[in-house]
Amino acid sequence: MPRFPIISLSIFFAGVLHCGCFTQTKQDKNLPGKFKFTAVPAPEWTALFKRNHGWFGGDGIFSIILSGNEKEGTADNDSVLIWFSDTLLGDINDSLETGYTMINNSAALLTGGNPDSTAIHFYWNTAIESHASSLFVPETPLTQKGEYYWLGDGFVNTERNNDIYIFGYRIKNIPGQAVFGFKQTGNTLIRIPAGEKPPFKHITQMEIPFFQGENADSIGSFGAGLLVNTKKAGVPNASGYLYIYGVRGKNKEVIVARVRPEFIEQFNAWRFWDGKTWTTDIKAIQSIADRASNEMSVTPLRDGRYLMVFQKDAIGTYVGVRIGTSPVGPFGPITDVYDVKDDLKDSPNLFPYNAKAHPALSKPGELLISYNINSFDFSGDIKKLPHLYRPRFIKLKYE
């Protein structure tokens, strides 16, 4: 089964629905300046992932530019690595053919920063003849039989030989539980050597020690989003830190740690935001926002502010944003920028989740934002709607 965000279903069904496209000027008395934006569909990007053969569905989508420069527009002359968690492989010929399969993660490489179907190639593990499998499989000392990876955000570490680091969540299914029938058992860091191509045979996996043995859904874990706040990543007035965001609890509170990128593997060098300062005490960590989603993003704006993007209330119909004065805020109130209701009309079981920005694929003056679609009756709806399980995109154009 594909992933489901952990949240009370009453939150999802209580939302008030409105039209999708918004144009608005937002003024927050607690923050300097205004945020004027227009949010519109990006059908060319949505169409890029509507496929009939091989890879035809996946969620989780994250993206990075292989050079490590995340400034909007730089992907035009570079390659972009994209990765997914639960992934569908098979064939659609008028309807979904029998024999399709689901693996737990996959990847794609896009040459250039445009939604060109001839420039994107999808990858999964084909080492076992006639048997597709995931690119990343947990192999840490704490891994238990039957566990698998969902993937979090990642970055190119320009301070460590341009190696790629991706956050992973060790997941275990709960027998006999159809909906939300899984739990997170661990939080890991995956290193891919610079220049390594899919299927990434030479990787290193490290257990992240924080929250080990705790209930990750209530206590938290890291990797929901990353902000590489460095000059090499294209950030003006950069602090030089990697900000690592996590999400915890039913209210989807956002927590954050930071570390110099060169010390990413030295977990004793990580520091945690306690609401006032950075501390070594993980138990003192405090949230900087709530009502977010299990995957989200924080992006620097050209005027020095920061834009947090998420699915409001985890699976509500709105893509929401908050504007902050620093990577840890304070962040202002939620602004609804887009209603995804139109993508849910084909079945009463459909729901959206995990909106986030993709600076690597964005053009100057806008942010490309993805969100996923899933179904509470996945096995039934995927046969009737075989293209449902894939990312959709909007463009947030701002001044």
Secondary structure, 3 states (H helix, E strand, C coil): CCCCCCCCHHHHHCCCCCCCEEEEEEECCCCCCEEEEEEEECHHHHHHCCCCEEEEEECCCEEEECCCCCCCCHHHHCEEEEEECCEEEEEECCCECCCCEEECCEEEEEECCCCCCCCEEEECEEEECCEEECCCCCCCCCCCCCCEEEEEEEEEECCCCCEEEEEEEEEEECCCCCCCCEEEEEEEEEEECCCCCCCCCCCEEEECCCCCCCCHHHHCEEEEEEEEECCCCCCCCCCCEEEEEEEECCCCEEEEEEECHHHCCCHHHCEEECCCCEECCHHHCCCCECCCCCCCEEEECCCCCEEEEEECCCCCCEEEEEEECCCCCCECCCEEEEECHHHHCCCCCEEEEEEEECHHHCCCCEEEEEEEEEECCHHHHHHHCCCCCCCEEEEEEEC
